[in-house]
């Protein structure tokens, strides 16, 4: 049985320690009894110091990106070693905003992924298609290509540590959520590819989150689907009330 996992990707919001703390002070008591769901928040780098208040809670800390080198002349980049020193456990890689705005390729994400795994971070790897690609019937081709490139030379054992976030780009920040059926179909296809590349057992172990306008009113219907193991949440993760309701939906639909 896969334990659902709900992540809050704060993107470029709540970036001061005070601003992040304010939200977490409200969130922590609301979710402290929710043991059947893994909870992660990924604030901006500048607010990762909230690690100290998360230590004694059931909320884990994630980073939104990471570079593949440990140190050197890489202006503006963040080393995996720095993240480790801040008690970061999860790292989001290949978010569509990184792919589209910062031109991150599958090859680059694959390089980062290998380093993240070698340093025992739990990677949350994002994939997903553009609206034009969906309209042209190319959703599966895009998913396949992204998975082939991003998971190149990743072993079976490593794959089982990775969390995949299926985030159709047309649903991100638009309020237009994929229907539970659309999301489920994509997740089933992701598992088919994992079966082809590894085996059934691995395909059944990997947790696949759905991301793209997950809100309190639609979370439960999405998470009820057999192959949707929680969500990666943007906008609705910025406020404690809405994020806690989404976490509760995952808790209620677990097992
Ligand atoms: P929204 O929930 O704001 O659509 O963002 C989704 C997302 O990109 C999470 O990584």
Boltz pocket constraint, residues with backbone or C-beta under 6 A from the ligand:
constraints:
  - pocket:
      binder: B
      contacts: [[A, 9], [A, 95], [A, 167], [A, 171], [A, 172], [A, 173], [A, 174], [A, 175], [A, 211], [A, 212], [A, 213], [A, 214], [A, 232], [A, 233], [A, 234], [A, 235], [A, 236]]
      max_distance: 6.0
